[in-house]
């Protein structure tokens, strides 16, 4: 795996660290391809339940590598989007652990994740308009689904930054923690998720991610199609047995 991306795995949790601190973890093609490969491994592995995306050197990601852009490089993967993520998130849960700046494409990576834990000193924004560009990696079509449309419009048209506390207040992030503690808090959250039934977790994420696109009259049916196999799984029986026997469940993912 490239030194620009560092991967670790522990007790069902994969941590993906963007590792270009000298460039504020600006995204290039190489990083995008390796993130996409890591997420493929996440979804394919029975031993991995959750992933965390974070950045080295006190910064999450400052966006697209502009030097690479000027040289004709696109920091995307076909069919996967910016950073190998924004157009095709993993099936399994993904948490962003943010220190410092999550700007432009870095912000769009963060809002593609299912949950966000951020240090109090971190900053968020889509400042592309300040450079004559457009936030095309999800900032304009994903953000309005997550916060008030007028607030999304303000962020997109001014390019201004918002603080972690402001992001929390408008419902954009899950948790604000002390500086230097974002990864620690994200790991704690990830391990709480990893302790649960993997089939149930994946089905729950899928329903929440997709239900808004379903016609109202189809929602119960579509939900049932996704959750039905979970209720007839070995894991469902194991969960009930573990509860009755007052022990931790031994999930098999089937």
C-alpha positions in Angstrom: 0.0 0.0 0.0 1.3 3.5 -0.9 3.0 5.5 1.9 0.5 8.3 1.0 -2.2 6.1 2.4 -1.7 4.1 5.6 -4.0 1.3 6.5 -4.4 -0.4 9.9 -6.8 -3.1 11.0 -7.8 -3.9 14.6 -10.7 -5.8 16.1 -12.9 -5.4 13.0 -12.1 -1.8 12.4 -10.0 -0.6 9.4 -8.4 2.9 9.7 -7.5 4.6 6.5 -5.1 7.6 7.0 -4.4 10.1 4.3 -0.7 10.7 4.7 0.5 13.8 2.8 0.8 16.2 5.7 3.3 18.4 3.8 0.5 19.1 1.4 -2.3 19.2 3.9 -3.4 15.8 2.6 -4.5 17.2 -0.7 -5.9 14.4 -2.8 -4.1 13.1 -5.8 -4.8 10.2 -8.2 -2.6 7.7 -6.3 -4.3 8.4 -3.0 -7.7 8.0 -4.6 -6.9 4.6 -6.1 -5.6 3.3 -2.8 -8.6 4.5 -0.9 -10.9 2.8 -3.4 -8.8 -0.4 -3.0 -9.0 -0.2 0.8 -12.8 0.2 0.7 -13.1 -2.8 -1.6 -11.2 -4.8 1.0 -13.5 -3.5 3.7 -16.6 -4.7 1.9 -15.1 -8.0 0.9 -13.6 -9.0 4.3 -15.6 -11.0 6.8 -13.2 -9.8 9.5 -13.8 -6.0 8.9 -17.0 -4.4 10.1 -16.4 -0.6 10.0 -13.8 1.8 8.6 -12.5 5.2 9.7 -11.1 7.8 7.3 -8.7 10.3 8.8 -5.7 12.5 8.0 -2.1 12.7 9.2 -0.4 15.8 10.6 -3.4 17.5 12.1 -5.4 18.0 8.9 -8.1 15.9 7.4 -7.9 16.9 3.7 -7.6 20.3 2.1 -9.2 19.1 -1.2 -7.9 18.4 -4.6 -4.1 18.7 -5.2 -4.1 21.8 -7.3 -0.6 21.2 -8.6 -1.7 17.8 -9.9 -4.8 19.5 -11.4 -2.7 22.0 -13.3 -0.6 19.1 -14.6 -3.7 17.4 -15.9 -4.3 14.9 -13.1 -7.8 14.1 -11.9 -7.9 12.8 -8.2 -10.8 10.5 -8.9 -11.5 6.9 -9.7 -13.9 6.0 -12.5 -17.2 4.9 -11.0 -16.0 5.8 -7.5 -15.5 9.5 -7.7 -13.2 11.9 -5.8 -10.9 10.2 -3.4 -12.2 6.8 -4.6 -15.2 7.4 -2.4 -17.7 10.2 -3.2 -19.7 8.4 -5.9 -19.6 5.0 -4.4 -19.4 4.7 -0.6 -18.8 1.3 0.9 -21.6 -1.0 2.0 -20.2 -1.1 5.5 -20.2 2.0 7.8 -17.5 4.6 7.3 -16.7 7.3 9.9 -14.7 10.5 9.3 -12.3 11.5 12.1 -11.4 15.1 11.5 -8.6 17.3 12.8 -7.8 20.6 11.2 -9.3 21.4 7.8 -11.9 19.4 5.8 -12.2 21.7 2.8 -13.4 21.4 -0.8 -13.0 17.8 -1.8 -11.9 17.0 1.8 -15.3 18.3 3.0 -17.0 16.3 0.3 -15.2 13.1 1.5 -16.3 13.9 5.0 -20.0 14.3 4.2 -19.9 11.0 2.1 -19.0 9.2 5.3 -21.9 7.9 7.4 -20.8 9.7 10.6 -18.3 12.5 11.5 -16.3 13.0 14.6 -14.4 16.3 14.7 -12.0 18.2 16.9 -13.3 21.5 18.2 -10.6 23.4 16.3 -11.5 21.9 12.9 -12.9 23.8 10.0 -15.3 22.8 7.2 -16.2 24.4 3.9 -16.6 24.2 0.1 -14.5 27.2 -1.0 -14.4 26.1 -4.7 -16.2 29.3 -5.9 -13.3 31.3 -4.5 -11.0 29.6 -7.1 -13.5 29.8 -9.9 -14.4 26.1 -9.5 -17.6 24.2 -8.5 -17.9 21.7 -5.6 -18.7 18.8 -7.9 -17.7 15.9 -5.7 -21.0 15.9 -3.8 -21.0 19.3 -2.0 -23.9 20.6 -4.1 -26.0 17.4 -4.3 -25.2 15.6 -1.0 -25.0 18.6 1.4 -28.6 19.8 0.8 -29.8 16.3 1.9 -28.0 16.7 5.2 -28.6 20.3 6.2 -31.1 23.1 5.6 -31.1 24.0 1.8 -30.5 27.7 2.6 -27.5 26.9 4.7 -26.2 24.6 2.0 -26.7 27.4 -0.5 -24.8 29.9 1.7 -21.8 27.5 2.1 -21.7 26.8 -1.6 -22.0 30.4 -2.8 -19.8 32.2 -0.3 -17.2 29.5 0.1 -16.9 30.5 3.7 -15.7 28.1 6.4 -17.7 26.9 9.4 -16.4 25.8 12.8 -16.9 22.3 14.2 -19.4 23.7 16.7 -21.4 25.4 14.0 -21.3 22.1 11.9 -22.6 20.2 15.0 -25.3 22.8 15.6 -26.7 22.4 12.1 -26.6 18.6 12.3 -23.7 18.0 10.0 -21.5 16.1 12.4 -22.1 13.7 15.2 -19.6 14.7 17.9 -17.2 17.5 18.8 -14.1 16.5 20.8 -11.0 18.0 22.2 -8.2 18.8 19.7 -6.1 15.7 19.0 -8.9 13.3 20.2 -10.9 12.8 16.9 -9.4 9.5 16.0 -9.7 8.2 19.5 -13.4 9.1 19.7 -14.0 7.7 16.2 -12.4 4.4 17.2 -14.6 4.2 20.2 -17.7 4.7 18.0 -16.5 2.2 15.5 -15.9 -0.5 18.0 -19.5 0.0 19.4 -20.8 -0.5 15.8 -18.4 -3.5 15.2 -19.9 -5.2 18.3 -23.3 -5.5 16.6 -24.6 -8.0 14.0 -22.9 -7.2 10.7 -25.9 -8.2 8.6 -28.2 -6.0 10.7 -25.7 -3.1 10.5 -25.3 -3.3 6.7 -29.1 -3.6 6.2 -29.8 -0.7 8.5 -27.3 1.5 6.7 -28.7 0.5 3.3 -32.3 1.4 4.3 -31.3 4.8 5.8 -29.2 5.6 2.7 -31.8 4.7 0.2 -35.2 5.2 1.6 -35.6 8.9 0.5 -35.4 7.8 -3.2 -38.3 5.3 -2.7 -41.8 6.2 -3.5 -43.8 6.6 -0.3 -46.2 3.7 -1.1 -43.2 1.4 -1.6 -41.2 2.1 1.5 -42.5 -0.7 3.7 -42.1 -3.2 0.9 -38.6 -2.1 0.0 -37.6 -2.1 3.6 -39.0 -5.6 4.1 -37.0 -6.8 1.1 -33.7 -5.7 2.7 -34.4 -6.7 6.3 -36.2 -10.0 5.6 -33.0 -12.0 5.0 -31.6 -10.6 8.3 -34.4 -12.0 10.3 -34.0 -15.4 8.9 -30.2 -15.4 9.3 -28.0 -17.5 11.6 -26.8 -14.2 13.2 -30.4 -13.4 14.2 -30.7 -16.7 16.0 -27.3 -16.2 17.6 -28.3 -12.7 18.8 -31.4 -14.0 20.5 -29.5 -17.0 22.0 -26.7 -14.8 23.3 -29.3 -12.5 24.9 -31.0 -15.4 26.6 -27.8 -16.9 27.8 -26.4 -13.5 28.9 -23.2 -13.7 26.8 -21.6 -11.8 24.0 -22.8 -13.0 20.6 -20.5 -14.7 18.2 -21.4 -13.2 14.8 -20.7 -15.1 11.6 -22.1 -12.7 9.1 -24.5 -15.2 7.7 
